[in-house]
Each structure stands twice: as C-alpha cells, then as structure tokens.
C-alpha cells in the first residue's frame, strides 16, 4: 500500500513539470498539422463527394427538400462541410493520440529513471518490437473481451464495471511491461509482475475510470455543435494528460519495486561475494605462509 500511494502522489507531482505539460500538448499541435495538411489537399474533394452522397441518398431527398423550403437555402451545401468535420475529427484525434502515446510512455519512464533512479542498471529485457507485439496482442484480447461482454452491459451495474475493468487490465498489461522494458531483465520483470499483479491491476482499473472522464467533454462537444471546436481540444488535452499520469504512475511504481527487488537480492548474497575474492585469497595465503613457517621452525 505504501508503494501504491507513494507512486500515486509522485505521478501527480510529475504531471506539473513543464516537460510533461509540453508532452501533453503535442497531440493538439499534431492534430492541427494533420488537419491543415488534409484540409489543404483534400477539403474541396471531400466536401464535394459528401454533398453528392447526401443528394444521392433517396431516403433523405424529400427531407432535404422540406428543409430547403423552410430555410430557403441549399441544405446539403451547408451540411456537407459539417459532416466532413464531424467524420474526420475522430480519426485525426485517434491517430494523434496513438502517435504521441508511442513516444510519451518511453519518454516519461526515462524522466522518472533520470530523476529518481539514476544508478539503476538498464538490463534491456525487452526490445521495441517485442513491446509493440505484446501491446497489439493485449489490445486484441481486450477488444474481444469488450465485444463478448456487450450483452452484459444491458445490466445497469455491469456497464459501470466491465468496460473499465477490461481497459484497466489492458492498461496494466501494456504499461507495466513498457515501464520495465529498459531496466528489468526478463526474469526480474516476470517476478515483479507476478508479485505485484493485484496493485498493478488496481492502478490500471483506476486509470481506466480516469480515461472515461474526458468522454463527457467529448460528448458535450458533439451535442453542442456551437462549442465543438472549443470542447474537443480540451477533451484531447485531458485524454493526453490522463495517459501521461498513467504512464508516470506505472513508471514510479515499477521502477521503485525493481530497485527494492535488487536491494533485497543484494542483501541476501553472502558477504564474501565476488568483489571480496582477492582479499580473501590474500588472507588465506598469509595464513598458509604462517603455518609453513611455524612448521619449518618447529623441531
């Protein structure tokens, strides 16, 4: 419990560091760049294609004509840009978050290691591609679990329990592995994940509930179209900040647990370790010389 609470407060404090705040703002900058680039090359074509699709939809043609008579305007011409914005924004947001998340977790782990554990040996227990494959495998399992459990969401209490629990398990599996990838050996990582499975799962579930909070802001941006362009960037920033907090919490917990594990193993080693071998050999040689001299001098 001490390690859990200590790592929590340290993660909260690290979220106020300028480097972490700058990293949390990267998805917004990347989203602006992606939106500007896509808009420059594909905006006119996308709006024209969307307008043609709306006009060609037979189920809505009478509805567009009725709306046009009420407002005396071309409804599809005004609606097509909004459809493009509402359709492309989630894709840009998800792509930006995925790109930044791939760089944030290692950067935040290095930040914790540099500030708190500068002398902790890096044993390089996992490669980058191994971490990516493990993350993809855990993500596929989590998505399968979400799809299978969807019928249970109709039961009111379970809809508040099952999705955060599944995302918490995914967060625990991915972030704990990434936090130990650089510093722990495969044997150390397996021992830590086995010994600290329940606390790490609790951290993942709590982060899963925190990750659901920005959805309220995102939903508000979709409901109140007038505030869409103000609320959605706020939601994206909160998403990234929650991800940064989660990565910092796992990094503080896992690296602290790794340092304690190595300290315990070092304390259990005999005092006459490999470093004391030369002194021990010299002492044994001295005793042997004394014994030989005493035997030579004896009658």
Residue frames relative to the residue before (quaternion, step in Angstrom):
aa qw qx qy qz dx dy dz
X 1.0000 0.0000 0.0000 0.0000 0.00 0.00 0.00
X 0.6246 0.5428 -0.3474 0.4412 3.59 1.02 -0.77
X 0.6667 0.4973 -0.3011 0.4664 3.55 0.94 -0.90
X 0.6357 0.5394 -0.3276 0.4446 3.59 1.03 -0.76
X 0.7083 0.4460 -0.2607 0.4811 3.58 0.83 -0.97
X 0.6409 0.5297 -0.3330 0.4447 3.59 0.97 -0.81
X 0.6767 0.4756 -0.2975 0.4769 3.58 0.91 -0.86
X 0.6049 0.5608 -0.3575 0.4381 3.61 1.09 -0.64
X 0.7160 0.4423 -0.2728 0.4661 3.60 0.74 -1.01
X 0.6193 0.5270 -0.3499 0.4650 3.58 1.07 -0.62
X 0.6384 0.5174 -0.3293 0.4650 3.61 1.01 -0.77
X 0.6274 0.5249 -0.3337 0.4684 3.59 1.02 -0.79
X 0.6753 0.4915 -0.2988 0.4617 3.60 0.91 -0.91
X 0.6620 0.5103 -0.3159 0.4489 3.60 0.97 -0.80
X 0.5839 0.5851 -0.3785 0.4165 3.62 1.13 -0.51
X 0.6651 0.4947 -0.3029 0.4703 3.60 1.21 -0.35
X 0.4790 0.6604 -0.4500 0.3631 3.59 1.24 0.00
X 0.5836 -0.6060 0.4006 0.3628 3.62 -1.00 0.73
X 0.6378 0.5374 -0.3457 0.4300 3.61 0.97 -0.77
X 0.6639 0.4952 -0.3047 0.4703 3.58 0.98 -0.82
X 0.6413 0.5192 -0.3272 0.4606 3.60 0.97 -0.78
X 0.6391 0.5112 -0.3264 0.4730 3.58 1.00 -0.80
X 0.6512 0.5075 -0.3193 0.4651 3.59 0.95 -0.82
X 0.6584 0.5122 -0.3171 0.4512 3.60 1.03 -0.74
X 0.6731 0.4825 -0.2949 0.4766 3.59 1.19 -0.41
X 0.4652 0.7095 -0.4320 0.3058 3.61 1.23 -0.20
X 0.6464 0.5163 -0.3644 0.4276 3.67 0.85 -0.73
X 0.6212 0.5368 -0.3543 0.4477 3.59 1.04 -0.67
X 0.6647 0.4889 -0.3061 0.4748 3.58 0.93 -0.88
X 0.6633 0.4966 -0.3080 0.4676 3.58 0.96 -0.86
X 0.6299 0.5327 -0.3333 0.4565 3.59 1.03 -0.75
X 0.6430 0.5145 -0.3257 0.4646 3.58 0.97 -0.81
X 0.6628 0.5041 -0.3083 0.4599 3.58 0.95 -0.85
X 0.6601 0.4968 -0.3102 0.4704 3.58 0.95 -0.87
X 0.6660 0.5014 -0.3104 0.4567 3.57 0.92 -0.91
X 0.6545 0.5076 -0.3172 0.4619 3.58 0.97 -0.82
X 0.6759 0.4953 -0.3002 0.4559 3.58 0.92 -0.86
X 0.6773 0.4728 -0.2946 0.4807 3.57 0.92 -0.91
X 0.6529 0.5192 -0.3207 0.4488 3.58 1.01 -0.79
X 0.6444 0.5318 -0.3255 0.4426 3.57 1.01 -0.79
X 0.7731 0.3746 -0.1980 0.4721 3.58 0.89 -0.91
X 0.8402 0.2460 -0.0714 0.4779 3.61 0.91 -0.85
X 0.4187 0.7412 -0.4681 0.2370 3.65 1.19 -0.08
X 0.6965 0.4755 -0.2926 0.4507 3.60 0.71 -1.01
X 0.6697 0.4938 -0.3062 0.4625 3.59 0.91 -0.87
X 0.6603 0.5110 -0.3133 0.4524 3.60 0.97 -0.82
X 0.6613 0.4947 -0.3110 0.4703 3.58 0.95 -0.85
X 0.6543 0.5109 -0.3169 0.4587 3.60 0.93 -0.84
X 0.6646 0.4923 -0.3105 0.4686 3.60 0.93 -0.87
X 0.6522 0.5102 -0.3189 0.4611 3.60 0.98 -0.82
X 0.6485 0.5121 -0.3244 0.4604 3.59 0.97 -0.79
X 0.6472 0.5027 -0.3215 0.4744 3.58 0.97 -0.78
X 0.6492 0.5146 -0.3237 0.4572 3.58 1.00 -0.79
X 0.6551 0.5035 -0.3149 0.4670 3.60 1.00 -0.77
X 0.6683 0.4935 -0.3000 0.4688 3.58 0.99 -0.80
X 0.7117 0.4695 -0.2585 0.4542 3.57 1.05 -0.76
X 0.5390 0.6176 -0.4164 0.3934 3.58 1.22 -0.12
X 0.3303 -0.7955 0.4636 0.2077 3.62 -0.26 1.18
X 0.6223 0.5673 -0.3515 0.4090 3.59 1.05 -0.62
X 0.7638 0.3646 -0.1846 0.4996 3.59 1.13 -0.62
X 0.4346 0.7213 -0.4637 0.2753 3.62 1.19 -0.11
X 0.6687 0.4776 -0.3100 0.4781 3.61 0.94 -0.82
X 0.6267 0.5357 -0.3404 0.4521 3.57 1.07 -0.70
X 0.6492 0.5039 -0.3228 0.4695 3.60 0.96 -0.81
X 0.6459 0.5179 -0.3283 0.4547 3.59 0.99 -0.77
X 0.6509 0.5136 -0.3154 0.4616 3.58 1.01 -0.80
X 0.6518 0.4952 -0.3081 0.4848 3.58 0.98 -0.85
X 0.6456 0.5320 -0.3223 0.4430 3.59 0.98 -0.78
X 0.6435 0.5063 -0.3289 0.4706 3.59 1.04 -0.71
X 0.6478 0.5235 -0.3256 0.4475 3.60 1.07 -0.68
X 0.8089 0.2835 -0.1208 0.5007 3.57 0.86 -0.96
X 0.3429 -0.7732 0.4744 0.2439 3.59 1.29 -0.02
X 0.6180 0.5000 -0.3630 0.4861 3.56 0.86 0.96
X 0.5595 -0.5745 0.4759 0.3611 3.52 -1.35 0.24
X 0.2998 -0.8039 0.4865 0.1648 3.55 -0.16 1.31
X 0.6801 0.5025 -0.3103 0.4344 3.59 0.82 -0.90
X 0.6220 0.5369 -0.3486 0.4509 3.60 1.08 -0.65
X 0.6963 0.4411 -0.2763 0.4941 3.59 1.05 -0.68
X 0.6931 0.4957 -0.2789 0.4429 3.57 1.08 -0.70
X 0.5795 0.6305 -0.3769 0.3530 3.61 1.05 -0.69
X 0.6693 0.4769 -0.3393 0.4576 3.69 0.80 -0.77
X 0.6413 0.5180 -0.3353 0.4561 3.61 1.02 -0.73
X 0.6346 0.5232 -0.3323 0.4617 3.59 1.00 -0.77
X 0.6431 0.5159 -0.3231 0.4647 3.58 0.98 -0.82
X 0.6630 0.5037 -0.3088 0.4598 3.60 0.92 -0.90
X 0.7005 0.4642 -0.2769 0.4660 3.58 0.82 -0.97
X 0.6822 0.4901 -0.2998 0.4523 3.59 1.08 -0.60
X 0.7268 0.4406 -0.2455 0.4663 3.59 0.98 -0.84
X 0.5748 0.6358 -0.3831 0.3444 3.61 1.03 -0.70
X 0.6709 0.4809 -0.3407 0.4500 3.68 0.77 -0.81
X 0.6395 0.5247 -0.3353 0.4509 3.61 1.01 -0.75
X 0.6568 0.4990 -0.3082 0.4740 3.58 0.95 -0.86
X 0.6470 0.5256 -0.3198 0.4503 3.58 0.97 -0.86
X 0.6807 0.4831 -0.2970 0.4637 3.59 0.82 -0.97
X 0.6541 0.5079 -0.3201 0.4601 3.59 0.92 -0.85
X 0.6558 0.5078 -0.3126 0.4629 3.60 0.94 -0.85
X 0.6675 0.4999 -0.3051 0.4598 3.58 0.92 -0.89
X 0.6569 0.5076 -0.3217 0.4553 3.60 0.96 -0.80
X 0.6527 0.5117 -0.3216 0.4568 3.59 0.94 -0.85
X 0.6995 0.4631 -0.2768 0.4686 3.57 0.84 -0.98
X 0.6303 0.5444 -0.3414 0.4355 3.58 1.00 -0.77
X 0.6290 0.5496 -0.3375 0.4341 3.57 1.05 -0.69
X 0.7289 0.3851 -0.2327 0.5160 3.59 1.15 -0.54
X 0.6190 0.5941 -0.3520 0.3741 3.60 1.08 -0.63
X 0.6711 0.5295 -0.3185 0.4097 3.58 0.79 -0.99
X 0.6873 0.4412 -0.3126 0.4849 3.68 0.79 -0.80
X 0.6443 0.5260 -0.3335 0.4439 3.61 0.99 -0.77
X 0.6807 0.4744 -0.2946 0.4742 3.59 0.94 -0.82
X 0.6186 0.5263 -0.3485 0.4678 3.61 1.06 -0.64
X 0.6415 0.5035 -0.3200 0.4822 3.58 1.01 -0.78
X 0.6171 0.5498 -0.3438 0.4457 3.59 1.03 -0.75
X 0.6684 0.4836 -0.2951 0.4819 3.59 0.91 -0.90
X 0.6646 0.5066 -0.3122 0.4518 3.57 0.92 -0.86
X 0.6722 0.5024 -0.3072 0.4487 3.60 0.93 -0.82
X 0.7350 0.4330 -0.2417 0.4625 3.58 0.93 -0.84
X 0.7988 0.3068 -0.1527 0.4945 3.61 0.92 -0.80
X 0.8167 0.1662 -0.0472 0.5505 3.59 0.96 -0.84
X 0.0346 0.8463 -0.5309 0.0254 3.62 0.62 1.03
X 0.7196 0.4335 -0.2492 0.4818 3.60 1.14 -0.58
X 0.4627 0.6808 -0.4564 0.3377 3.60 1.23 0.06
X 0.4276 -0.7332 0.4735 0.2353 3.55 -0.67 1.15
X 0.2919 -0.7368 0.5857 0.1699 3.54 -1.06 0.84
X 0.1402 -0.8335 0.5333 0.0354 3.55 -0.43 1.25
X 0.3410 -0.7855 0.4723 0.2090 3.59 1.33 0.12
X 0.1203 0.8533 -0.4966 0.1040 3.57 0.73 1.07
X 0.7868 0.1708 -0.1116 0.5824 3.61 1.20 -0.16
X 0.3866 -0.7138 0.5378 0.2277 3.54 -1.09 0.73
X 0.6684 -0.4951 0.3671 0.4164 3.56 -1.29 0.26
X 0.6846 0.4775 -0.2947 0.4653 3.59 0.89 -0.88
X 0.6157 0.5340 -0.3492 0.4624 3.57 1.09 -0.63
X 0.6424 0.5132 -0.3149 0.4741 3.56 1.04 -0.79
X 0.6515 0.5118 -0.3182 0.4608 3.59 0.97 -0.84
X 0.6644 0.5001 -0.3081 0.4622 3.60 0.91 -0.89
X 0.6456 0.5081 -0.3234 0.4695 3.57 0.98 -0.79
X 0.6501 0.5123 -0.3177 0.4626 3.59 0.97 -0.82
X 0.6572 0.5014 -0.3155 0.4659 3.59 0.96 -0.84
X 0.6514 0.5173 -0.3188 0.4544 3.59 0.97 -0.81
X 0.6661 0.4854 -0.3002 0.4801 3.57 0.94 -0.88
X 0.6357 0.5293 -0.3342 0.4518 3.60 1.03 -0.74
X 0.6386 0.5156 -0.3268 0.4685 3.59 0.96 -0.82
X 0.6564 0.5025 -0.3140 0.4669 3.60 0.92 -0.85
X 0.6533 0.5086 -0.3175 0.4623 3.59 0.98 -0.82
X 0.6537 0.5026 -0.3218 0.4653 3.60 0.96 -0.81
X 0.6285 0.5195 -0.3355 0.4717 3.60 1.01 -0.75
X 0.6540 0.5082 -0.3112 0.4660 3.57 0.96 -0.86
X 0.6372 0.5210 -0.3329 0.4601 3.59 1.01 -0.74
X 0.6707 0.4936 -0.3055 0.4617 3.58 0.90 -0.90
X 0.6718 0.5022 -0.3019 0.4530 3.58 0.91 -0.90
X 0.7306 0.4441 -0.2401 0.4598 3.59 0.99 -0.82
X 0.4125 0.7451 -0.4581 0.2546 3.63 1.21 -0.12
X 0.6372 0.5174 -0.3668 0.4380 3.68 0.88 -0.67
X 0.6441 0.5271 -0.3287 0.4465 3.59 1.09 -0.59
X 0.5473 0.6308 -0.3991 0.3786 3.59 1.22 -0.35
X 0.5573 0.6116 -0.3909 0.4031 3.57 1.24 -0.33
X 0.6033 0.5016 -0.3547 0.5086 3.56 1.26 -0.33
X 0.5081 -0.7218 0.3605 0.3014 3.63 -0.38 1.20
X 0.7100 0.4451 -0.3293 0.4351 3.69 0.68 -0.79
X 0.6669 0.5458 -0.3145 0.3981 3.57 1.00 -0.81
X 0.6035 0.5656 -0.3761 0.4177 3.60 1.07 -0.55
X 0.6783 0.4571 -0.2833 0.5006 3.58 1.22 -0.44
X 0.7003 0.4604 -0.2554 0.4821 3.59 1.27 -0.22
X 0.7227 0.4928 -0.2772 0.3975 3.57 0.69 -1.10
X 0.6988 0.4582 -0.3245 0.4432 3.70 0.66 -0.88
X 0.6766 0.4558 -0.3315 0.4738 3.68 0.81 -0.75
X 0.6251 0.5379 -0.3479 0.4460 3.59 1.07 -0.65
X 0.6639 0.4895 -0.3036 0.4770 3.59 0.97 -0.83
X 0.6759 0.4642 -0.2988 0.4883 3.60 0.91 -0.86
X 0.6118 0.5436 -0.3490 0.4566 3.59 1.11 -0.62
X 0.6366 0.5092 -0.3258 0.4790 3.57 1.02 -0.79
X 0.6475 0.5102 -0.3194 0.4673 3.59 0.98 -0.83
X 0.6515 0.5122 -0.3150 0.4625 3.59 0.93 -0.87
X 0.6506 0.5210 -0.3079 0.4587 3.57 0.96 -0.87
X 0.6939 0.4849 -0.2909 0.4458 3.58 0.84 -0.92
X 0.7183 0.4530 -0.2558 0.4620 3.58 0.92 -0.91
X 0.7550 0.4274 -0.2400 0.4355 3.58 0.66 -1.09
X 0.6253 0.5160 -0.3560 0.4647 3.61 1.02 -0.60
X 0.6349 0.5137 -0.3286 0.4744 3.58 1.06 -0.72
X 0.6787 0.4908 -0.2934 0.4609 3.59 0.91 -0.92
X 0.6405 0.5393 -0.3308 0.4353 3.60 1.03 -0.74
X 0.7515 0.3693 -0.1991 0.5092 3.59 1.12 -0.66
X 0.4262 0.7487 -0.4462 0.2423 3.60 1.24 -0.16
X 0.7367 0.4328 -0.2397 0.4610 3.60 0.88 -0.91
X 0.7929 0.3877 -0.1713 0.4378 3.59 0.86 -0.92
X 0.7485 0.4033 -0.2246 0.4761 3.61 0.96 -0.76
X 0.4450 -0.6348 0.5565 0.2988 3.52 -1.25 0.54
X 0.6709 -0.4896 0.3369 0.4434 3.63 -1.15 0.30
X 0.6552 0.5069 -0.3191 0.4605 3.60 1.00 -0.78
X 0.6564 0.4968 -0.3107 0.4751 3.59 0.97 -0.82
X 0.6507 0.5181 -0.3252 0.4499 3.57 0.94 -0.84
X 0.6597 0.4985 -0.3154 0.4656 3.59 0.93 -0.84
X 0.6540 0.5134 -0.3175 0.4560 3.59 0.98 -0.82
X 0.6736 0.4923 -0.3003 0.4623 3.60 0.95 -0.84
X 0.6726 0.4860 -0.3062 0.4666 3.59 0.89 -0.86
X 0.6465 0.5020 -0.3222 0.4756 3.59 1.10 -0.58
X 0.7133 0.4574 -0.2639 0.4609 3.59 0.92 -0.88
X 0.7823 0.2985 -0.1432 0.5276 3.60 1.06 -0.74
X 0.2211 0.8194 -0.5093 0.1428 3.60 1.11 0.53
X 0.7026 0.4789 -0.2849 0.4426 3.60 0.80 -0.95
X 0.6738 0.4621 -0.3317 0.4717 3.69 0.79 -0.77
X 0.6560 0.5048 -0.3235 0.4584 3.61 0.96 -0.78
X 0.6318 0.5116 -0.3335 0.4774 3.58 1.06 -0.69
X 0.6199 0.5319 -0.3380 0.4675 3.61 1.05 -0.71
X 0.6356 0.5094 -0.3291 0.4777 3.59 0.99 -0.80
X 0.6592 0.5149 -0.3124 0.4503 3.59 0.94 -0.85
X 0.6642 0.4963 -0.3124 0.4637 3.60 0.93 -0.84
X 0.6474 0.5080 -0.3209 0.4689 3.60 0.94 -0.84
X 0.6579 0.4826 -0.3117 0.4869 3.59 0.98 -0.78
X 0.6035 0.5540 -0.3562 0.4495 3.59 1.14 -0.57
X 0.6500 0.4868 -0.3101 0.4944 3.57 1.03 -0.76
X 0.6409 0.5115 -0.3339 0.4649 3.60 1.00 -0.74
X 0.6506 0.5301 -0.3166 0.4422 3.57 1.04 -0.74
X 0.6304 0.5294 -0.3405 0.4542 3.59 1.19 -0.41
X 0.5439 0.6568 -0.3950 0.3417 3.60 1.17 -0.46
X 0.6773 0.4878 -0.3327 0.4388 3.67 0.82 -0.78
X 0.5214 0.6412 -0.4229 0.3717 3.61 1.20 -0.32
X 0.5839 0.5696 -0.3749 0.4405 3.57 1.15 -0.55
X 0.6620 0.4846 -0.3042 0.4841 3.58 0.96 -0.86
X 0.6388 0.5289 -0.3223 0.4564 3.58 1.00 -0.85
X 0.6625 0.4939 -0.3057 0.4729 3.59 0.94 -0.89
X 0.6256 0.5306 -0.3424 0.4581 3.58 1.03 -0.71
X 0.6468 0.5175 -0.3237 0.4572 3.58 1.01 -0.73
X 0.6612 0.4860 -0.3110 0.4796 3.58 1.11 -0.63
X 0.6722 0.4943 -0.3014 0.4614 3.59 1.06 -0.73
X 0.7667 0.2669 -0.1492 0.5646 3.55 0.92 -0.91
X 0.2453 -0.8286 0.4859 0.1309 3.55 0.16 1.34
X 0.6029 0.5823 -0.3649 0.4053 3.58 1.09 -0.61
X 0.7474 0.3614 -0.2010 0.5200 3.57 1.13 -0.70
X 0.3103 0.7985 -0.4804 0.1880 3.59 1.26 0.18
X 0.7387 0.4382 -0.2448 0.4498 3.57 0.75 -1.05
X 0.6507 0.4758 -0.3270 0.4932 3.60 1.25 -0.15
X 0.7214 0.4591 -0.2557 0.4510 3.58 0.93 -0.90
X 0.6400 0.5507 -0.3412 0.4132 3.59 0.96 -0.77
X 0.6534 0.4770 -0.3464 0.4750 3.69 0.85 -0.69
X 0.6123 0.5320 -0.3553 0.4646 3.60 1.06 -0.67
X 0.6521 0.5112 -0.3149 0.4629 3.59 0.96 -0.86
X 0.6435 0.5178 -0.3270 0.4592 3.58 0.98 -0.81
X 0.6575 0.5063 -0.3119 0.4627 3.58 0.93 -0.86
X 0.6453 0.5018 -0.3247 0.4758 3.60 1.00 -0.78
X 0.6046 0.5476 -0.3527 0.4584 3.59 0.99 -0.77
X 0.6998 0.4682 -0.2782 0.4623 3.57 0.79 -0.99
X 0.6486 0.5125 -0.3239 0.4602 3.59 0.97 -0.77
X 0.6316 0.5086 -0.3299 0.4832 3.60 1.05 -0.73
X 0.6376 0.5113 -0.3293 0.4729 3.59 1.00 -0.76
X 0.6483 0.5099 -0.3205 0.4658 3.60 0.95 -0.83
X 0.6412 0.5141 -0.3229 0.4694 3.58 0.97 -0.83
X 0.6520 0.5154 -0.3191 0.4554 3.60 0.93 -0.86
X 0.6653 0.4968 -0.3050 0.4664 3.58 0.91 -0.91
X 0.6579 0.4998 -0.3100 0.4704 3.60 0.99 -0.79
X 0.6373 0.5229 -0.3391 0.4533 3.60 0.96 -0.79
X 0.6785 0.4698 -0.2947 0.4818 3.60 0.88 -0.89
X 0.6445 0.5254 -0.3336 0.4442 3.61 0.96 -0.79
X 0.6634 0.4943 -0.3073 0.4702 3.60 0.89 -0.90
X 0.6840 0.4853 -0.2988 0.4554 3.58 0.84 -0.92
X 0.7256 0.4616 -0.2685 0.4340 3.58 0.69 -1.07
X 0.6833 0.4721 -0.3054 0.4659 3.62 0.87 -0.83
X 0.6252 0.5140 -0.3386 0.4798 3.60 1.06 -0.67
X 0.6545 0.4961 -0.3115 0.4780 3.59 0.96 -0.82
X 0.6361 0.5186 -0.3293 0.4670 3.61 1.03 -0.72
X 0.6493 0.5034 -0.3216 0.4707 3.60 0.94 -0.82
X 0.6555 0.4949 -0.3177 0.4738 3.62 0.96 -0.76
X 0.6297 0.5343 -0.3359 0.4529 3.59 1.00 -0.77
X 0.6859 0.4669 -0.2936 0.4747 3.58 0.88 -0.86
X 0.6306 0.5220 -0.3398 0.4630 3.59 1.04 -0.69
X 0.6478 0.5084 -0.3201 0.4684 3.60 0.99 -0.77
X 0.6709 0.4867 -0.3060 0.4684 3.57 0.94 -0.83
X 0.6366 0.5154 -0.3322 0.4678 3.59 1.06 -0.70
X 0.6556 0.5126 -0.3162 0.4554 3.60 1.03 -0.73
X 0.6722 0.4994 -0.2995 0.4572 3.58 1.12 -0.61
X 0.5493 0.6090 -0.4038 0.4052 3.61 1.20 -0.29
X 0.5644 -0.6059 0.4254 0.3653 3.64 -1.06 0.62
X 0.6154 -0.5792 0.3938 0.3616 3.55 -1.12 0.68
X 0.7069 0.4033 -0.2491 0.5249 3.56 1.01 -0.77
X 0.0566 0.8217 -0.5595 0.0926 3.53 0.44 1.23
X 0.7750 -0.3417 0.2510 0.4686 3.51 -1.29 -0.28
X 0.6354 0.5490 -0.3354 0.4271 3.58 1.09 -0.63
X 0.7044 0.4378 -0.2601 0.4945 3.65 1.17 -0.53
X 0.3998 0.7474 -0.4653 0.2553 3.61 1.22 0.01
X 0.6654 0.4877 -0.3512 0.4427 3.70 0.77 -0.76
X 0.6640 0.4942 -0.3193 0.4614 3.60 0.91 -0.82
X 0.6467 0.5154 -0.3242 0.4595 3.57 1.01 -0.78
X 0.6544 0.5044 -0.3205 0.4633 3.57 0.96 -0.82
X 0.6378 0.5192 -0.3326 0.4616 3.61 1.01 -0.77
X 0.6490 0.5103 -0.3219 0.4633 3.59 0.97 -0.81
X 0.6549 0.5021 -0.3172 0.4674 3.58 0.96 -0.83
X 0.6432 0.5122 -0.3315 0.4626 3.61 1.01 -0.76
X 0.6338 0.5298 -0.3325 0.4551 3.60 0.99 -0.76
X 0.6589 0.4991 -0.3054 0.4728 3.57 0.94 -0.88
X 0.6472 0.5116 -0.3307 0.4582 3.60 1.00 -0.76
X 0.6385 0.5203 -0.3283 0.4624 3.62 1.00 -0.77
X 0.6459 0.5153 -0.3235 0.4611 3.55 0.99 -0.85
X 0.6568 0.5077 -0.3171 0.4587 3.57 0.96 -0.81
X 0.6549 0.5096 -0.3166 0.4597 3.59 1.00 -0.83
X 0.6584 0.5109 -0.3111 0.4568 3.62 0.98 -0.79
X 0.6482 0.5103 -0.3197 0.4661 3.51 1.03 -0.80
X 0.6579 0.4905 -0.3163 0.4759 3.60 1.01 -0.75
X 0.6377 0.5260 -0.3274 0.4577 3.66 1.06 -0.72
X 0.7249 0.4368 -0.2519 0.4693 3.53 0.98 -0.81
X 0.5795 0.5892 -0.3889 0.4072 3.60 1.18 -0.30
X 0.5396 -0.6404 0.4339 0.3324 3.65 -1.05 0.71
